[in-house]
Amino acid sequence: MLTMQNVSMVYRTESVETHALRDFSLEVDEGEFVSVTGPSGSGKTTFLNIAGLLEEFTSGTYKLDGKDTNSLGDTERSRLRNEKIGFIFQSFNLIPELDIFDNVDVPLRYRGFNAAERKRRIDHVIDMVGLGSRKKHLPSQLSGGQQQRVAIARALAGEPRFLLADEPTGNLDSEMAESVMQLLEDINSKGTTIIMVTHEPNLAARAKRNIFVRDGRISTGEPELQVAVGG
């Protein structure tokens, strides 16, 4: 599903060279639920941006669903990203002036689906996340956990092959975080591949596999990793 081989990412200015990723190699199979943990500044966000085709890398190879991304132009990268990947962010990124239905509708409009197909997909995913009775509510009328469920519905509406979740419970209390995690586990059980960045060891432990990142590399045997997978 996802294969990175010796991926490096170097940010350069006139006086500073920063290595965000160093010979980063990872394979994620279809249907996996992988958590990514590590200290701030370790390269987790850079990895997620590259995996989501939001950022290019300096060297190495990255294949997504069997397609080599190295030689893709901007249009091809955008098409592959829109068709294969769903994004879930810590800050929800909902449009406050739009109700739930229209928030989920926005990316489908960009992809050119007709009205009937968009409605079918939107109704399905909003029901899936348990908000079928709130389709006309604005984000401000929802709890944080409900807003994150809308964000998940928006990501699922495009029927992506895998989800990239960046601290999806970071702005939630423990009860809301639990409900979101249960939803992600249910989505994964139905076959969607999930890669989740988190700082919470107890949440990382619920993934099928944990990747610990330090200094731009995947590390093994770290104390934090042992905590994360020990439950």
Secondary structure, 3 states (H helix, E strand, C coil): CEEEEEEEEEEECCCCEEEEEEEEEEEECCCCEEEEECCCCCCHHHHHHHHCCCCCCCEEEEEECCEECCCCCHHHHHHHHHHHEEEEECCCCCCCCCCHHHHHHHHHHHCCCCHHHHHHHHHHHHHHCCCHHHCCCCHHHCCHHHHHHHHHHHHHHCCCCEEEEECCCCCCCHHHHHHHHHHHHHHHHCCCEEEEECCCHHHHCCCCEEEEEECCEEECCCHHHHHHHCC
